Structure formats: C-alpha cells, structure tokens
Amino acid sequence: MELQTLIYLFVGGTFALYIGIAVWARAGSTGEFYVAGKGINPVANGMATAADWMSAASFISMAGLIAFKGYDASVYLMGWTGGYVLLAMLLAPYLRKYGKFTVPGFIGDRYYSNTARLVAVICLIVVSITYVIGQMKGVGVAFGRFLEIDFEHGVMFGMGIVFIYAVLGGMKGITYTQIAQYCVLIFAYTVPAIFISLHLTGNPLPQLGLGSTLADGGGLHLLDKLDSTLIDLGFAEYTARKGTTFNMVLLTMSLMIGTAGLPHVIVRFFTVPKVRDARRSAGWALLFIAILYTSAPAVGAMAIYNFIKTVQVEEVGSPDGNLVYEERPQWFKTWEKTGLLKFEDKNGDGRIQYYNDQNAEYESQAAEYGWQGNEMVKVDRDIMVLANPEISKLPNWVIALVAAGGLAAALSTAAGLLLAIASAISHDLVKGMLRPNISEKSELMVGRLAMTGAILLAGYFGMNPPGFAAQVVALAFGLAASSIFPALMMGIFLKGINNKGAIAGMLTGLLSTLIYIFWFKGWFFIPGTEMLPNTAEYWLWGIQPESFGAIGALINFAVAIFVSAITDDPPEHIQHLVEHIRVPRGSGTGMDH
C-alpha cells in the first residue's frame, strides 16, 4: 500500500479512537471535568501520566537534540527523569492528601490569601502557555510532513483535533484518551528504533545497539564511527562535552525542579482514589517513561548517522562525495515542502555541501574544492525522529506508525496543559474569587471557553515559535521551576512561610526568569535599549536562558524566607495544617471535595 494512504489510515484511525473515547467518557460534572471523578486505577493513571508528561519534546524533539548536540543533550534525559522522581517523592502524595485538585487551590488555602491564589493562577497560565507552544510546534511539524501541507496549516489542523476531544471530554475523557495515546506513541517510538538498531548493528535492542559495533564488517563501534565522521566534516566529536559544566548543572536543576512544578502533571495525582494510589501511579509512570527515555540516545545517534550517510554518498569530505541535489531521495523532497529542510546551492555545482563552515581549520579544504559554505541552510532538529524511518528505508507501515505516534505525543500533553489552564481560570479564578456561587453548569462552560481561548493563543504562538520544541519546553520548565515549585515545597515543608513571603517569592522568581529569558530570546525589551545577543559573552555569569530557572528558584526561596522572617507568622491553624499534610496516614478526609 502507498505511504500516504497508510499515513491517512494510521493517523485517521487513531484520531477516530481519541474522539470516540472523548465522546464515551464525556464529562458530565465538574468532578469528572477536573479530576475524572477520582476513580482512575493507579496502573492506568501511570500510563496516562506518562503520556501527559512525554510530550512532543520527548517524542519528536529530544532525540533531535541528542542527534545534533550529542553528549551535551544528556542533560535533558537527566533533568526530566530526575524531576519526575522529585515530583513523585516530595510533592504528589502530600498534595493528593490535601485534596485540592488544582495548584492555585492549594496555594490559595495554604497561604490563606486570594492574592496568592491569583498569583499562582498567573504563574500557571504563563508556564502552561509556554509549554503548549512547544507542543503546537511539534503538531505543526508532524502534520506538515505527513499530510504534506505547510507547517502553519499543520498547526491549525492540530488545534481543531485538540479542541474536539479536550474541550468535550475534560479530565475524564483526556485520561482515557492518554492511555490510548501512550500505547500508540511507545509502540511507534520503539518499533523503528528496533528496526534501525538491528540494521546498523545487528542488535535488536537500541539501548545496547548504541554501544555495539557496526554491522558493515569494519569493526568500528557506532559512536566511534560517528565521532570520526563528524570530525571529518569539521564538527566537534559527538561524544565530547561542548558546553560548560556550570550550565549543564544549572540546566539539569532547572529541568528537574521545573518538572516537579508542572501543574498539568501534578493534577494527574488527584485522579486516583487514595494517597497510596498516588505513589503507585508515580512508580508505574516512571516505568512507562523509562521505555522511551532509555531508547532516545540510540535513536538520536542513529538518526544523525543515517542523515550524514545520505548526504555524504562516498568518502566523507571528498569533493565528489556529496549527494547530487537532483538525485536526492524522496524523503528529502517531502521534508523540503514543509520548509523545515532547506538547501541552497551556494557554488552552483549541483551537489550538497554539508560541513562546518565556521571551522577555521576547514576553510582551506573548502577553498580547494570551491565550496562556499554549508549548503544545508536549515535542518530543523524536530524532523530527525520523524524522518529517520524514511531515511533508513523502513517499511511504509512503520513510517505511518511514527506519524501517528508523534501526533499522539504532542496532542496528549497539549490536552493536559489546556485542561490545567481551564481549571485555573474557571475553578480558581472565577469560582474561587469572582463568582463563588456560580452553578456547576456555568463553571463547566467557563472552563470550556477558557480552554478554547488557550487553544487559539497556543496555536498562534505555535506558528511563530521562539525555537524548536524541546527548547521552548525547556523555557517552560524554567518558569515552573522559578515560580510554582518553591511555593509548593515551602507550603508543604516550611510552616513558617506566610502569605506575604509566598507572594513576593513567586513574583520575583517568575519576573526575574521571564525578563532574563525574554531579553535574550527577543520577546522583551525596554524602549531605548537594544536586545542583547543570545551568546555566552552577554549572558549573566555565562548562564544560558534555558538554565536560568534554577537561579529564579533560588531567588524565590530567598525572598519568601526573608519576607516571612520580617513579617507576621502564619496563623496557628495554618501551621497545624502543614503538619497534618505530612502525616503518612489518611487520604485528606474532610478536605477532599
């Protein structure tokens, strides 16, 4: 069967499944809309949590990062998985015991202040919108390629699908949809990885294939061959560390505590019946996540190896070793249509020169061959996982499966984020502050309208993203790290933190991180000043924007503790409440609602 027909069948079939589940599990009450009625089995909830957490950044973009950054991209593996452990151990059980099913709800009660609740709503919306922008970028990449439409129309199509099943089903529909999406995405990620690992190394397990010798009979290990190939092209070794240890540590910390502060993941632990089930859900989710995350390094390395082999058809670096542009394979032509892969024939020889034209040692060789620079002027990192099966000439059904998996990953997380935004606006802002007596039916309507507005806003920014999917998601994690995580941690473990300290900490943490990120990303500037270049010599103490969330968190902690120390202690009943949350028995009786 033709590839495009299979893609329509796989993608259309999975979408029909998601929408069918949403209709079947349609939310009929606020409890079902926000927390699925608190009746989800821990294993099922672990699977849904894994799908909710493993976004387009994990499925589409992370291996692309690993493909181009090599060793340095391992920070994403460490930060995102380590952060989930923090969330499972330090936050989820205690928040579930307290019983409030939104982050602003807990913060508003714990810090006995509607102002604190409002600040938490603002933080949640900023974090979630930034995060969902990355998902919409991934949706646009996947739809653009596999429906053979441009990137912008791909985003629009994805917005329509999310609208149908997320707005309709609420948390109940999203939970069961995410279980189906996890099955699709994990199957779609591991099957091609097994095929490619078996083809390149003879080892069917990609986790082991990464360290195996190539099956071409040369006796070289995959990573050794990749290192030597990149050196021949003027790039740094794949396995070499290129960034600073300082930035790697800060970025790991930012991703870890940002993960633990993600509101759309935290709310998943309120969908189970008991506190014990929240812990069990976390364990199952970590197991389900590990299947993809242990495969990602091999997928990234094999993707860049296959890409270079395609462009360099003979000996790497020789004048006749480059692919003739008119003889480029079909996958190359298809991705060019999306605008995410671009070639420019700078010297007019009809061949594709792919090398590091910023490497001074390579200049003389390039001059000898008459090259005018790297002619692959755009290779979007987000295409690598989706293109890899085509580059490797895998069967059409595998390519179609990857299409369905990539879309499942992006849409599952987008739905969870949009629900977090909707619940913050309808439950915490409207019902909690503006109209406490609003009817359940009206609250549901406000939630659905808020979700619709969030879809439109995320779609617009998804068409004009500040970077590739994983980079945008890293910024969202930094914002969560600097604003939400410290407030939750101090709310659970420090009974002396009062409302003034919490509010001051959240605002200073969020604003300092926003300003630092936006200053270098081009979203923010002060009239009469110039935006600073996003390069290391201009960064404060050499801290890259993606890493600043850890600094913002420290600012949050310091300000909150200082302000609380010079102002009044929290009321006695609030201090008793904090002590009660940490008692390891019960499920929040008297507090659940």
Secondary structure, DSSP 8 states (H G I E B T S, - for coil): --HHHHHHHHHHHHHHHHHHHHHHT---SHHHHHHGGG---HHHHHHHHHHHHS-HIIIIIHHHHHHHHGGGGHHHHHHHHHHHHHIIIIIHHHHHHH--SSHHHHHHHHTT-HHHHHHHHHHHHHHHHHHHHHHHHHHHHHHHHHTT--HHHHHHHHHHHHHHHHHHHHHHHHHHHHHHHHHHHHHHHHHHHHHHHHHHHS-S-HHHHTTSB-TTSS--BHHHHHHHHHHHTT---TTS--S-HHHHHHHHHHHHHHHHT-HHHHGGGGSSSSHHHHHHHHHHHHHHHHHHHTTHHHHHHHHHHHHHHHHB-SSTT-TT-B-BGGG--HHHHHHHHHTSEE---SSSSSB---S-TT-HHHHHHHHHHT--S-S--EE-GGGHHHHHHHHTT--HHHHHHHHHHHHHHHHHHHHHHHHHHHHIIIIIIIIIII-TT--HHHHHHHHHHHHHHHHHHHHHHHHS-SS-HHHHHHHHHHHHHHHHHHHHHHHHH-TT--HHHHHHHHHHHHHHHHHHHHHHHTS---TTS----SSGGGSGGG--GGGHHHHHHHHHHHHHHHHHHHS----HHHHHHHHHHTSSSSS-TTT--
